[in-house]
Amino acid sequence: MDTLHGRSERLVILGVAESDAHAVANHLIAMQLREHGFTVVNLGVCTPLADFADALDRHPRAEAVLIGSLNGHAHQDLRALPELRAAGRLRRPVVLGGNLSVGSRTTDADLQRLRDLGVDHILPDAGGLVLLLDMLDAAAREPEPQHG
């Protein structure tokens, strides 16, 4: 694991799903995020979901947990997400991207299965990642509505 320091206080946890050893996209995404001022805690490839939760425990100010999967086995790799969340872990947005199902195309049913596990955001490519993180950051900074 390496921690790469960006120019600001923004921090994300990045890694590749447990059954996946594709490293190139992971490093390119880390570079993109650093160029936009993020500190990236990069867990690398073949990362069990519990390791993402442990990293978030060590870095509680992280804005999001970013998981890549290119081998099509994202659903299997993320099957422990509901249990971890029920235990109070991984309490940040989970963003998933890559090739998310086995076969030539990901269907709406494949995406729904991932959302049903608790994946908060699914990106077809990394091009929209910084914008999504900026939108999540802006939403988190909005004051809570006052009732009464």
QUIVEN-V115115 format. One record per pair of residues at least 4 apart in sequence whose ideal C-beta (glycine too) atoms are under 6 Angstrom apart, sorted by the first residue. I is the first residue (numbers start at 0). GAP is how many residues later the second one is. D is the distance in whole Angstrom. If there is no record, write none. Layout:
BEGIN
<<I GAP D> <I GAP D>>
END
This chain:
BEGIN
<<0 42 5> <1 40 6> <2 38 5> <3 30 6> <3 36 5> <4 34 5> <5 28 5> <5 31 5> <5 32 5> <5 33 5> <6 30 4> <7 29 4> <9 28 5> <10 28 4> <10 50 6> <10 51 5> <11 26 6> <11 28 6> <11 50 6> <11 51 6> <11 52 5> <11 54 6> <12 28 5> <12 42 5> <12 43 6> <12 49 5> <12 52 5> <13 16 6> <13 26 5> <13 28 5> <13 52 5> <14 28 3> <14 32 4> <15 4 5> <15 10 5> <15 29 4> <15 31 6> <15 52 5> <16 50 6> <16 52 4> <16 57 6> <16 60 4> <17 28 6> <17 30 5> <17 59 5> <18 54 5> <18 58 5> <19 49 5> <19 50 6> <19 51 5> <20 24 5> <20 25 6> <21 48 4> <22 22 5> <24 43 6> <25 42 6> <28 97 5> <29 10 5> <29 12 5> <32 5 4> <32 7 5> <33 6 6> <35 94 5> <40 14 6> <40 18 6> <42 4 4> <42 8 6> <42 12 6> <46 4 5> <48 31 5> <51 13 5> <52 31 5> <52 36 4> <52 37 5> <55 6 6> <61 30 6> <63 28 5> <63 29 5> <63 31 5> <64 27 6> <64 29 5> <65 29 5> <66 29 5> <67 29 6> <67 30 5> <68 5 4> <68 29 4> <69 28 5> <69 29 5> <71 27 5> <71 29 5> <71 30 4> <72 4 6> <73 4 6> <73 26 5> <74 38 5> <77 39 5> <79 4 6> <80 36 5> <80 37 5> <81 36 6> <83 5 4> <83 6 5> <84 5 6> <84 33 5> <92 27 4> <92 43 6> <93 25 5> <93 26 5> <94 26 5> <95 23 5> <95 26 5> <96 26 4> <99 6 5> <100 5 5> <100 9 4> <105 4 5> <110 11 6> <113 5 4> <114 4 6> <120 11 6> <122 5 6> <127 4 6>>
END
